[in-house]
Amino acid sequence: MRKEERLAKEIIEKVGGASNISQVAHCMTRLRLQMKDTSKANIAEIKAIEGVMGVIEDDTLQIVIGPGLVNKVALEMNTLTGLAVGEVDEEEFDDLAMIKHNEIRSKNNTPFKNLLRKIGNIFIPLIPALVASGIINGAANFAKNAGVDPTETWMQLLLFMGGGIFAYLGVLVGWNTAKEFGGTPALGAVAGIFVFNPALATVELFGEALQPGRGGLFAVIFAAWLMAITEKRVRKFIPNAVDIILTPLITVLFVGFLTLLLIQPIGGYFTAGITNGINAIIEYGGVFAGFILAGTFLPLVMVGLHHGLTPIHMELISSTGVTILLPILAMAGAGQVGAAIAIFVKTKNKKLKNVIKGGLPVGFLGIGEPLLYGVTLPLGRPFLTACLGGAMGGAFQAFAKTASTGIGVSGLSLIPLIDGKYVMYFLGLLVAYAFGFIFTYLFGFNEEMADNIK
């Protein structure tokens, strides 16, 4: 039996059967299941499945499997449950299941977590495209910096393919935002067009030409959210016979004018405040700011809220051409790699060694969740020493003032996207690896902790 087939069948069994699953989705490393009755899921037995690296209970049950494999497991579950990936089974929850579901939701229902979770849901589906485009762009820019003529046909083609998603990212973000808030995705895409359409530069309002892209992705998210809210409100009083005509017409006109008159200008001040604030924190906070930012990033990854920072990276790139935040935060995963190597050197536990061997290759490439949920977090103290190792790397990156021209990757994979200071970024990785190793080897791990790895 193939590994993905075995995992899919065992997970389905441990969550209460195929009939208990209402939605199957996934991100880069996690299988995300929406269940009708969460009380039927045996979390301890799910964690014990060979190949499962961790479980997070949230609005959806998130099962960490790892990159590549998670896509195959999701497709297997698609076949076994009869649900397409992302499709929702509309069957009503029973009362007991709804009570349990609401208990989990209330536990995680803080405004800040909800905001980051929503933003994460908007950007997670875009990550594969951002990764591919970012690497293509980075490789082309690396070649250009090495002296390759940018007018060469193959260079122009690479730059064209790598830059495409960034030119139309507002449309995709608008689509996903409207979908996330229960609106028509195409109307959300229109909201993205309102904000980024180059034709805005030919339109004058109150004697001033409008600015394409003003307010950035935050303006798109707000406009698309407003598009979804307006559509649902308008639909309540529009007769069914003319709903297909009048509801979108009224929605687009109302939100369109509001976007140009209010959302774009306010969004412009908001995004300027965020980007200037981040730049100021790193500029004036220096190594201390880098230490704190990198050292506190793994807890965000732990609860799956790190994707909420994606629009901040994108705004930094849009306004300055680079994000100075990403190389700093990338050090968190590098600190964890160093911690995992230290544990591998010290432990005699064969299962723990195998888990580390499986997680290290992708850990070096910037995907830290297998090591996070399979090693450092279950062991406890190594999670803290990994954070400290990452903090040291973050301090170095802040000192070196490295920056990235793209997002979507981390670790060694980020090197092609670094804006010129490739060697300094790599040295920062070595600093995080080294201190993650030293802190963990000296006082972060003892053999008794390996008993937590079942």
Contacts in CASP RR format, 6 or more apart in sequence:
PFRMAT RR
TARGET T0000
AUTHOR 0000-0000-0000
METHOD contacts of the structure
MODEL  1
MRKEERLAKEIIEKVGGASNISQVAHCMTRLRLQMKDTSKANIAEIKAIE
GVMGVIEDDTLQIVIGPGLVNKVALEMNTLTGLAVGEVDEEEFDDLAMIK
HNEIRSKNNTPFKNLLRKIGNIFIPLIPALVASGIINGAANFAKNAGVDP
TETWMQLLLFMGGGIFAYLGVLVGWNTAKEFGGTPALGAVAGIFVFNPAL
ATVELFGEALQPGRGGLFAVIFAAWLMAITEKRVRKFIPNAVDIILTPLI
TVLFVGFLTLLLIQPIGGYFTAGITNGINAIIEYGGVFAGFILAGTFLPL
VMVGLHHGLTPIHMELISSTGVTILLPILAMAGAGQVGAAIAIFVKTKNK
KLKNVIKGGLPVGFLGIGEPLLYGVTLPLGRPFLTACLGGAMGGAFQAFA
KTASTGIGVSGLSLIPLIDGKYVMYFLGLLVAYAFGFIFTYLFGFNEEMA
DNIK
3 51 0 8 1.000
3 69 0 8 1.000
4 69 0 8 1.000
4 72 0 8 1.000
4 73 0 8 1.000
4 75 0 8 1.000
4 76 0 8 1.000
5 76 0 8 1.000
7 49 0 8 1.000
7 51 0 8 1.000
7 52 0 8 1.000
7 65 0 8 1.000
7 69 0 8 1.000
7 73 0 8 1.000
7 76 0 8 1.000
8 73 0 8 1.000
8 76 0 8 1.000
8 77 0 8 1.000
8 80 0 8 1.000
9 76 0 8 1.000
9 80 0 8 1.000
10 49 0 8 1.000
11 31 0 8 1.000
11 33 0 8 1.000
11 46 0 8 1.000
11 49 0 8 1.000
11 52 0 8 1.000
11 63 0 8 1.000
11 73 0 8 1.000
11 77 0 8 1.000
12 18 0 8 1.000
12 21 0 8 1.000
12 77 0 8 1.000
12 80 0 8 1.000
12 81 0 8 1.000
14 41 0 8 1.000
14 42 0 8 1.000
14 45 0 8 1.000
14 46 0 8 1.000
14 49 0 8 1.000
15 21 0 8 1.000
15 33 0 8 1.000
15 35 0 8 1.000
15 40 0 8 1.000
15 41 0 8 1.000
15 42 0 8 1.000
15 46 0 8 1.000
15 61 0 8 1.000
16 35 0 8 1.000
16 37 0 8 1.000
16 40 0 8 1.000
16 41 0 8 1.000
16 42 0 8 1.000
17 40 0 8 1.000
18 80 0 8 1.000
18 81 0 8 1.000
18 82 0 8 1.000
19 36 0 8 1.000
20 35 0 8 1.000
20 36 0 8 1.000
20 37 0 8 1.000
20 40 0 8 1.000
20 41 0 8 1.000
21 33 0 8 1.000
21 34 0 8 1.000
21 35 0 8 1.000
21 36 0 8 1.000
21 77 0 8 1.000
21 81 0 8 1.000
21 83 0 8 1.000
21 89 0 8 1.000
22 34 0 8 1.000
22 35 0 8 1.000
22 36 0 8 1.000
22 83 0 8 1.000
22 88 0 8 1.000
22 89 0 8 1.000
22 90 0 8 1.000
22 91 0 8 1.000
23 32 0 8 1.000
23 33 0 8 1.000
23 34 0 8 1.000
23 60 0 8 1.000
23 83 0 8 1.000
23 86 0 8 1.000
23 87 0 8 1.000
23 88 0 8 1.000
23 89 0 8 1.000
24 31 0 8 1.000
24 32 0 8 1.000
24 33 0 8 1.000
24 74 0 8 1.000
24 77 0 8 1.000
24 78 0 8 1.000
24 81 0 8 1.000
24 83 0 8 1.000
24 84 0 8 1.000
24 85 0 8 1.000
24 86 0 8 1.000
24 87 0 8 1.000
25 31 0 8 1.000
25 32 0 8 1.000
25 33 0 8 1.000
25 34 0 8 1.000
25 60 0 8 1.000
25 74 0 8 1.000
25 85 0 8 1.000
25 86 0 8 1.000
26 32 0 8 1.000
26 70 0 8 1.000
26 71 0 8 1.000
26 73 0 8 1.000
26 74 0 8 1.000
26 85 0 8 1.000
27 70 0 8 1.000
27 124 0 8 1.000
27 127 0 8 1.000
27 307 0 8 1.000
28 66 0 8 1.000
28 67 0 8 1.000
28 70 0 8 1.000
28 124 0 8 1.000
28 127 0 8 1.000
28 128 0 8 1.000
28 367 0 8 1.000
28 369 0 8 1.000
29 64 0 8 1.000
29 65 0 8 1.000
29 66 0 8 1.000
29 67 0 8 1.000
29 70 0 8 1.000
29 367 0 8 1.000
29 368 0 8 1.000
29 369 0 8 1.000
29 370 0 8 1.000
30 56 0 8 1.000
30 62 0 8 1.000
30 63 0 8 1.000
30 64 0 8 1.000
30 65 0 8 1.000
30 66 0 8 1.000
30 70 0 8 1.000
30 369 0 8 1.000
31 62 0 8 1.000
31 63 0 8 1.000
31 64 0 8 1.000
31 65 0 8 1.000
31 70 0 8 1.000
31 73 0 8 1.000
31 74 0 8 1.000
31 77 0 8 1.000
32 60 0 8 1.000
32 61 0 8 1.000
32 62 0 8 1.000
32 63 0 8 1.000
33 60 0 8 1.000
33 61 0 8 1.000
33 62 0 8 1.000
33 63 0 8 1.000
34 59 0 8 1.000
34 60 0 8 1.000
34 61 0 8 1.000
34 88 0 8 1.000
35 41 0 8 1.000
35 61 0 8 1.000
35 97 0 8 1.000
35 101 0 8 1.000
36 89 0 8 1.000
36 91 0 8 1.000
36 93 0 8 1.000
36 94 0 8 1.000
36 97 0 8 1.000
37 93 0 8 1.000
37 94 0 8 1.000
37 96 0 8 1.000
37 97 0 8 1.000
37 100 0 8 1.000
37 101 0 8 1.000
38 57 0 8 1.000
38 61 0 8 1.000
38 97 0 8 1.000
38 100 0 8 1.000
38 101 0 8 1.000
38 104 0 8 1.000
39 96 0 8 1.000
39 97 0 8 1.000
39 100 0 8 1.000
41 61 0 8 1.000
43 55 0 8 1.000
43 57 0 8 1.000
46 52 0 8 1.000
46 55 0 8 1.000
46 63 0 8 1.000
47 54 0 8 1.000
47 55 0 8 1.000
47 454 0 8 1.000
48 454 0 8 1.000
51 65 0 8 1.000
52 63 0 8 1.000
52 64 0 8 1.000
52 65 0 8 1.000
53 64 0 8 1.000
53 65 0 8 1.000
53 66 0 8 1.000
53 355 0 8 1.000
53 369 0 8 1.000
53 370 0 8 1.000
53 373 0 8 1.000
53 374 0 8 1.000
54 63 0 8 1.000
54 64 0 8 1.000
54 373 0 8 1.000
54 374 0 8 1.000
55 61 0 8 1.000
55 62 0 8 1.000
55 63 0 8 1.000
55 64 0 8 1.000
55 373 0 8 1.000
56 62 0 8 1.000
56 64 0 8 1.000
56 302 0 8 1.000
56 303 0 8 1.000
56 304 0 8 1.000
56 373 0 8 1.000
57 104 0 8 1.000
58 104 0 8 1.000
58 108 0 8 1.000
58 117 0 8 1.000
58 303 0 8 1.000
59 104 0 8 1.000
59 105 0 8 1.000
59 108 0 8 1.000
59 117 0 8 1.000
62 304 0 8 1.000
64 369 0 8 1.000
64 370 0 8 1.000
64 372 0 8 1.000
64 373 0 8 1.000
64 374 0 8 1.000
65 73 0 8 1.000
66 362 0 8 1.000
66 367 0 8 1.000
66 369 0 8 1.000
66 370 0 8 1.000
67 362 0 8 1.000
67 367 0 8 1.000
74 85 0 8 1.000
75 85 0 8 1.000
77 83 0 8 1.000
78 84 0 8 1.000
78 85 0 8 1.000
83 89 0 8 1.000
93 101 0 8 1.000
113 303 0 8 1.000
113 305 0 8 1.000
116 305 0 8 1.000
116 307 0 8 1.000
116 308 0 8 1.000
117 304 0 8 1.000
117 305 0 8 1.000
118 180 0 8 1.000
118 181 0 8 1.000
119 221 0 8 1.000
119 307 0 8 1.000
119 308 0 8 1.000
119 310 0 8 1.000
119 311 0 8 1.000
120 305 0 8 1.000
120 307 0 8 1.000
120 308 0 8 1.000
120 310 0 8 1.000
121 176 0 8 1.000
121 180 0 8 1.000
122 173 0 8 1.000
122 174 0 8 1.000
122 176 0 8 1.000
122 177 0 8 1.000
122 180 0 8 1.000
122 221 0 8 1.000
123 173 0 8 1.000
123 176 0 8 1.000
123 307 0 8 1.000
123 308 0 8 1.000
123 310 0 8 1.000
123 311 0 8 1.000
124 307 0 8 1.000
125 176 0 8 1.000
126 165 0 8 1.000
126 169 0 8 1.000
126 172 0 8 1.000
126 173 0 8 1.000
126 176 0 8 1.000
127 307 0 8 1.000
127 408 0 8 1.000
129 165 0 8 1.000
129 172 0 8 1.000
130 165 0 8 1.000
130 406 0 8 1.000
130 407 0 8 1.000
130 408 0 8 1.000
131 408 0 8 1.000
131 409 0 8 1.000
132 162 0 8 1.000
133 161 0 8 1.000
133 162 0 8 1.000
133 163 0 8 1.000
133 164 0 8 1.000
133 165 0 8 1.000
133 166 0 8 1.000
134 162 0 8 1.000
134 163 0 8 1.000
134 406 0 8 1.000
134 407 0 8 1.000
134 408 0 8 1.000
134 409 0 8 1.000
134 417 0 8 1.000
135 409 0 8 1.000
135 413 0 8 1.000
135 416 0 8 1.000
135 417 0 8 1.000
136 158 0 8 1.000
136 161 0 8 1.000
136 162 0 8 1.000
136 163 0 8 1.000
137 158 0 8 1.000
137 159 0 8 1.000
137 162 0 8 1.000
137 163 0 8 1.000
137 166 0 8 1.000
137 405 0 8 1.000
137 406 0 8 1.000
137 417 0 8 1.000
138 405 0 8 1.000
138 406 0 8 1.000
138 416 0 8 1.000
138 417 0 8 1.000
139 158 0 8 1.000
139 416 0 8 1.000
140 155 0 8 1.000
140 158 0 8 1.000
140 159 0 8 1.000
140 162 0 8 1.000
141 405 0 8 1.000
141 416 0 8 1.000
141 417 0 8 1.000
142 416 0 8 1.000
142 422 0 8 1.000
143 155 0 8 1.000
143 158 0 8 1.000
144 150 0 8 1.000
144 155 0 8 1.000
145 420 0 8 1.000
148 155 0 8 1.000
149 155 0 8 1.000
150 156 0 8 1.000
150 159 0 8 1.000
165 172 0 8 1.000
166 317 0 8 1.000
168 196 0 8 1.000
169 217 0 8 1.000
169 314 0 8 1.000
170 192 0 8 1.000
170 195 0 8 1.000
170 196 0 8 1.000
170 216 0 8 1.000
170 217 0 8 1.000
170 220 0 8 1.000
171 189 0 8 1.000
171 192 0 8 1.000
171 193 0 8 1.000
171 196 0 8 1.000
172 189 0 8 1.000
173 192 0 8 1.000
173 217 0 8 1.000
173 220 0 8 1.000
173 221 0 8 1.000
173 224 0 8 1.000
173 311 0 8 1.000
174 185 0 8 1.000
174 188 0 8 1.000
174 189 0 8 1.000
174 191 0 8 1.000
174 192 0 8 1.000
174 220 0 8 1.000
174 221 0 8 1.000
174 223 0 8 1.000
174 224 0 8 1.000
175 185 0 8 1.000
175 186 0 8 1.000
175 188 0 8 1.000
175 189 0 8 1.000
175 224 0 8 1.000
176 185 0 8 1.000
177 188 0 8 1.000
177 191 0 8 1.000
177 220 0 8 1.000
177 221 0 8 1.000
177 224 0 8 1.000
177 225 0 8 1.000
177 228 0 8 1.000
178 184 0 8 1.000
178 185 0 8 1.000
178 186 0 8 1.000
178 187 0 8 1.000
178 188 0 8 1.000
178 189 0 8 1.000
178 191 0 8 1.000
178 224 0 8 1.000
178 225 0 8 1.000
178 227 0 8 1.000
178 228 0 8 1.000
179 185 0 8 1.000
181 224 0 8 1.000
181 225 0 8 1.000
181 228 0 8 1.000
181 229 0 8 1.000
182 228 0 8 1.000
182 232 0 8 1.000
183 227 0 8 1.000
183 228 0 8 1.000
183 231 0 8 1.000
183 232 0 8 1.000
184 228 0 8 1.000
184 231 0 8 1.000
184 248 0 8 1.000
187 224 0 8 1.000
187 227 0 8 1.000
187 228 0 8 1.000
187 231 0 8 1.000
187 248 0 8 1.000
187 251 0 8 1.000
187 252 0 8 1.000
188 223 0 8 1.000
188 224 0 8 1.000
188 227 0 8 1.000
188 228 0 8 1.000
190 227 0 8 1.000
190 252 0 8 1.000
191 220 0 8 1.000
191 223 0 8 1.000
191 224 0 8 1.000
191 226 0 8 1.000
191 227 0 8 1.000
191 255 0 8 1.000
191 256 0 8 1.000
191 259 0 8 1.000
192 220 0 8 1.000
192 223 0 8 1.000
192 224 0 8 1.000
194 223 0 8 1.000
194 255 0 8 1.000
194 256 0 8 1.000
194 259 0 8 1.000
194 260 0 8 1.000
195 212 0 8 1.000
195 213 0 8 1.000
195 214 0 8 1.000
195 215 0 8 1.000
195 216 0 8 1.000
195 219 0 8 1.000
195 220 0 8 1.000
195 223 0 8 1.000
195 259 0 8 1.000
195 263 0 8 1.000
195 264 0 8 1.000
196 212 0 8 1.000
196 213 0 8 1.000
196 216 0 8 1.000
196 220 0 8 1.000
197 212 0 8 1.000
198 212 0 8 1.000
199 212 0 8 1.000
200 209 0 8 1.000
200 210 0 8 1.000
200 211 0 8 1.000
200 212 0 8 1.000
200 213 0 8 1.000
200 260 0 8 1.000
201 209 0 8 1.000
201 210 0 8 1.000
201 211 0 8 1.000
201 212 0 8 1.000
202 209 0 8 1.000
203 209 0 8 1.000
203 210 0 8 1.000
204 210 0 8 1.000
205 260 0 8 1.000
205 261 0 8 1.000
210 260 0 8 1.000
210 264 0 8 1.000
211 264 0 8 1.000
213 219 0 8 1.000
213 264 0 8 1.000
213 318 0 8 1.000
214 264 0 8 1.000
214 265 0 8 1.000
214 267 0 8 1.000
214 268 0 8 1.000
215 263 0 8 1.000
215 264 0 8 1.000
215 267 0 8 1.000
215 268 0 8 1.000
215 270 0 8 1.000
215 271 0 8 1.000
216 267 0 8 1.000
216 268 0 8 1.000
216 271 0 8 1.000
216 314 0 8 1.000
216 315 0 8 1.000
216 318 0 8 1.000
217 311 0 8 1.000
217 314 0 8 1.000
217 315 0 8 1.000
217 318 0 8 1.000
218 267 0 8 1.000
218 270 0 8 1.000
218 271 0 8 1.000
218 274 0 8 1.000
218 311 0 8 1.000
218 315 0 8 1.000
219 259 0 8 1.000
219 263 0 8 1.000
219 264 0 8 1.000
219 266 0 8 1.000
219 267 0 8 1.000
219 268 0 8 1.000
219 271 0 8 1.000
221 311 0 8 1.000
222 263 0 8 1.000
222 267 0 8 1.000
223 255 0 8 1.000
223 256 0 8 1.000
223 258 0 8 1.000
223 259 0 8 1.000
223 263 0 8 1.000
226 255 0 8 1.000
226 258 0 8 1.000
226 263 0 8 1.000
227 251 0 8 1.000
227 252 0 8 1.000
227 255 0 8 1.000
230 250 0 8 1.000
230 251 0 8 1.000
230 254 0 8 1.000
230 255 0 8 1.000
231 247 0 8 1.000
231 248 0 8 1.000
231 251 0 8 1.000
234 246 0 8 1.000
234 247 0 8 1.000
234 250 0 8 1.000
234 251 0 8 1.000
235 243 0 8 1.000
235 247 0 8 1.000
238 246 0 8 1.000
238 247 0 8 1.000
238 250 0 8 1.000
271 315 0 8 1.000
271 319 0 8 1.000
272 319 0 8 1.000
274 312 0 8 1.000
274 315 0 8 1.000
275 312 0 8 1.000
275 315 0 8 1.000
275 316 0 8 1.000
275 319 0 8 1.000
275 320 0 8 1.000
278 312 0 8 1.000
278 316 0 8 1.000
278 324 0 8 1.000
278 325 0 8 1.000
279 316 0 8 1.000
279 320 0 8 1.000
279 324 0 8 1.000
281 289 0 8 1.000
282 289 0 8 1.000
282 290 0 8 1.000
282 293 0 8 1.000
282 324 0 8 1.000
282 325 0 8 1.000
282 328 0 8 1.000
282 398 0 8 1.000
285 398 0 8 1.000
286 395 0 8 1.000
286 398 0 8 1.000
286 399 0 8 1.000
287 395 0 8 1.000
287 396 0 8 1.000
287 398 0 8 1.000
287 399 0 8 1.000
288 395 0 8 1.000
289 398 0 8 1.000
290 328 0 8 1.000
290 391 0 8 1.000
290 394 0 8 1.000
290 395 0 8 1.000
290 397 0 8 1.000
290 398 0 8 1.000
291 391 0 8 1.000
291 392 0 8 1.000
291 394 0 8 1.000
291 395 0 8 1.000
291 398 0 8 1.000
292 391 0 8 1.000
293 325 0 8 1.000
293 328 0 8 1.000
293 329 0 8 1.000
293 394 0 8 1.000
293 398 0 8 1.000
294 328 0 8 1.000
294 329 0 8 1.000
294 331 0 8 1.000
294 332 0 8 1.000
294 390 0 8 1.000
294 391 0 8 1.000
294 393 0 8 1.000
294 394 0 8 1.000
294 395 0 8 1.000
294 397 0 8 1.000
294 432 0 8 1.000
295 331 0 8 1.000
295 332 0 8 1.000
295 387 0 8 1.000
295 388 0 8 1.000
295 389 0 8 1.000
295 390 0 8 1.000
295 391 0 8 1.000
295 394 0 8 1.000
296 387 0 8 1.000
297 306 0 8 1.000
297 329 0 8 1.000
297 332 0 8 1.000
297 333 0 8 1.000
298 332 0 8 1.000
298 333 0 8 1.000
298 336 0 8 1.000
298 372 0 8 1.000
298 383 0 8 1.000
298 386 0 8 1.000
298 387 0 8 1.000
299 387 0 8 1.000
300 306 0 8 1.000
300 309 0 8 1.000
301 332 0 8 1.000
301 368 0 8 1.000
301 369 0 8 1.000
301 372 0 8 1.000
302 372 0 8 1.000
302 377 0 8 1.000
306 329 0 8 1.000
309 325 0 8 1.000
309 329 0 8 1.000
310 407 0 8 1.000
312 323 0 8 1.000
312 325 0 8 1.000
313 323 0 8 1.000
313 325 0 8 1.000
313 326 0 8 1.000
313 406 0 8 1.000
313 407 0 8 1.000
314 323 0 8 1.000
314 407 0 8 1.000
316 322 0 8 1.000
316 323 0 8 1.000
316 324 0 8 1.000
316 325 0 8 1.000
317 323 0 8 1.000
317 405 0 8 1.000
317 406 0 8 1.000
317 407 0 8 1.000
321 405 0 8 1.000
322 403 0 8 1.000
322 404 0 8 1.000
322 405 0 8 1.000
322 406 0 8 1.000
322 419 0 8 1.000
323 403 0 8 1.000
323 404 0 8 1.000
323 406 0 8 1.000
323 407 0 8 1.000
324 401 0 8 1.000
324 402 0 8 1.000
324 403 0 8 1.000
326 403 0 8 1.000
326 404 0 8 1.000
326 406 0 8 1.000
326 407 0 8 1.000
326 410 0 8 1.000
326 414 0 8 1.000
327 394 0 8 1.000
327 397 0 8 1.000
327 402 0 8 1.000
327 403 0 8 1.000
327 404 0 8 1.000
327 414 0 8 1.000
327 418 0 8 1.000
327 425 0 8 1.000
328 394 0 8 1.000
328 397 0 8 1.000
328 398 0 8 1.000
329 410 0 8 1.000
330 366 0 8 1.000
330 397 0 8 1.000
330 410 0 8 1.000
330 411 0 8 1.000
330 414 0 8 1.000
331 389 0 8 1.000
331 390 0 8 1.000
331 391 0 8 1.000
331 392 0 8 1.000
331 393 0 8 1.000
331 394 0 8 1.000
331 396 0 8 1.000
331 397 0 8 1.000
331 428 0 8 1.000
331 429 0 8 1.000
331 431 0 8 1.000
331 432 0 8 1.000
332 386 0 8 1.000
332 387 0 8 1.000
332 390 0 8 1.000
333 363 0 8 1.000
333 366 0 8 1.000
333 368 0 8 1.000
333 371 0 8 1.000
333 386 0 8 1.000
333 390 0 8 1.000
333 410 0 8 1.000
333 411 0 8 1.000
333 432 0 8 1.000
334 366 0 8 1.000
334 389 0 8 1.000
334 390 0 8 1.000
334 393 0 8 1.000
334 411 0 8 1.000
334 428 0 8 1.000
334 429 0 8 1.000
334 432 0 8 1.000
334 433 0 8 1.000
335 386 0 8 1.000
335 387 0 8 1.000
335 389 0 8 1.000
335 390 0 8 1.000
335 393 0 8 1.000
335 432 0 8 1.000
335 433 0 8 1.000
335 435 0 8 1.000
335 436 0 8 1.000
336 363 0 8 1.000
336 368 0 8 1.000
336 371 0 8 1.000
336 372 0 8 1.000
336 376 0 8 1.000
336 386 0 8 1.000
336 390 0 8 1.000
336 436 0 8 1.000
337 360 0 8 1.000
337 363 0 8 1.000
337 364 0 8 1.000
337 368 0 8 1.000
337 371 0 8 1.000
337 432 0 8 1.000
337 433 0 8 1.000
337 436 0 8 1.000
338 386 0 8 1.000
338 389 0 8 1.000
338 432 0 8 1.000
338 433 0 8 1.000
338 434 0 8 1.000
338 436 0 8 1.000
338 437 0 8 1.000
338 440 0 8 1.000
339 375 0 8 1.000
339 376 0 8 1.000
339 382 0 8 1.000
339 385 0 8 1.000
339 386 0 8 1.000
339 389 0 8 1.000
339 436 0 8 1.000
339 437 0 8 1.000
339 439 0 8 1.000
339 440 0 8 1.000
339 444 0 8 1.000
339 445 0 8 1.000
340 356 0 8 1.000
340 359 0 8 1.000
340 360 0 8 1.000
340 371 0 8 1.000
340 375 0 8 1.000
340 376 0 8 1.000
340 382 0 8 1.000
340 386 0 8 1.000
341 356 0 8 1.000
341 360 0 8 1.000
341 433 0 8 1.000
341 437 0 8 1.000
342 382 0 8 1.000
342 436 0 8 1.000
342 437 0 8 1.000
342 438 0 8 1.000
342 440 0 8 1.000
342 441 0 8 1.000
342 444 0 8 1.000
342 445 0 8 1.000
343 352 0 8 1.000
343 356 0 8 1.000
343 375 0 8 1.000
343 379 0 8 1.000
343 382 0 8 1.000
343 440 0 8 1.000
343 445 0 8 1.000
344 352 0 8 1.000
344 353 0 8 1.000
344 356 0 8 1.000
344 357 0 8 1.000
344 360 0 8 1.000
345 441 0 8 1.000
346 441 0 8 1.000
346 445 0 8 1.000
346 446 0 8 1.000
346 447 0 8 1.000
347 353 0 8 1.000
347 445 0 8 1.000
347 447 0 8 1.000
347 450 0 8 1.000
348 447 0 8 1.000
348 450 0 8 1.000
349 447 0 8 1.000
349 450 0 8 1.000
349 453 0 8 1.000
351 453 0 8 1.000
352 375 0 8 1.000
352 450 0 8 1.000
352 453 0 8 1.000
355 374 0 8 1.000
355 375 0 8 1.000
355 453 0 8 1.000
356 371 0 8 1.000
356 375 0 8 1.000
358 370 0 8 1.000
359 368 0 8 1.000
359 370 0 8 1.000
359 371 0 8 1.000
359 375 0 8 1.000
360 371 0 8 1.000
362 368 0 8 1.000
362 370 0 8 1.000
363 370 0 8 1.000
363 371 0 8 1.000
363 411 0 8 1.000
364 411 0 8 1.000
364 412 0 8 1.000
365 409 0 8 1.000
365 410 0 8 1.000
365 411 0 8 1.000
365 412 0 8 1.000
365 413 0 8 1.000
366 409 0 8 1.000
366 410 0 8 1.000
366 411 0 8 1.000
366 412 0 8 1.000
366 413 0 8 1.000
366 414 0 8 1.000
367 410 0 8 1.000
372 383 0 8 1.000
374 453 0 8 1.000
375 382 0 8 1.000
375 453 0 8 1.000
376 382 0 8 1.000
376 383 0 8 1.000
376 386 0 8 1.000
377 383 0 8 1.000
378 452 0 8 1.000
378 453 0 8 1.000
379 445 0 8 1.000
379 449 0 8 1.000
379 450 0 8 1.000
379 452 0 8 1.000
379 453 0 8 1.000
380 449 0 8 1.000
380 452 0 8 1.000
381 443 0 8 1.000
381 444 0 8 1.000
381 445 0 8 1.000
381 449 0 8 1.000
382 440 0 8 1.000
382 444 0 8 1.000
382 445 0 8 1.000
382 449 0 8 1.000
384 444 0 8 1.000
385 436 0 8 1.000
385 439 0 8 1.000
385 440 0 8 1.000
385 443 0 8 1.000
385 444 0 8 1.000
385 445 0 8 1.000
386 436 0 8 1.000
386 440 0 8 1.000
388 435 0 8 1.000
388 436 0 8 1.000
388 439 0 8 1.000
389 432 0 8 1.000
389 435 0 8 1.000
389 436 0 8 1.000
389 439 0 8 1.000
390 432 0 8 1.000
390 435 0 8 1.000
390 436 0 8 1.000
392 431 0 8 1.000
392 432 0 8 1.000
392 435 0 8 1.000
392 436 0 8 1.000
393 428 0 8 1.000
393 429 0 8 1.000
393 431 0 8 1.000
393 432 0 8 1.000
393 435 0 8 1.000
394 428 0 8 1.000
394 432 0 8 1.000
396 427 0 8 1.000
396 428 0 8 1.000
396 431 0 8 1.000
396 432 0 8 1.000
397 424 0 8 1.000
397 425 0 8 1.000
397 428 0 8 1.000
400 421 0 8 1.000
400 424 0 8 1.000
400 425 0 8 1.000
400 427 0 8 1.000
400 428 0 8 1.000
401 421 0 8 1.000
402 418 0 8 1.000
402 419 0 8 1.000
402 421 0 8 1.000
402 424 0 8 1.000
402 425 0 8 1.000
403 418 0 8 1.000
403 419 0 8 1.000
403 421 0 8 1.000
404 414 0 8 1.000
404 417 0 8 1.000
404 418 0 8 1.000
404 419 0 8 1.000
405 417 0 8 1.000
405 418 0 8 1.000
405 419 0 8 1.000
406 417 0 8 1.000
407 417 0 8 1.000
409 417 0 8 1.000
411 429 0 8 1.000
412 429 0 8 1.000
414 425 0 8 1.000
415 422 0 8 1.000
415 425 0 8 1.000
415 426 0 8 1.000
418 425 0 8 1.000
END
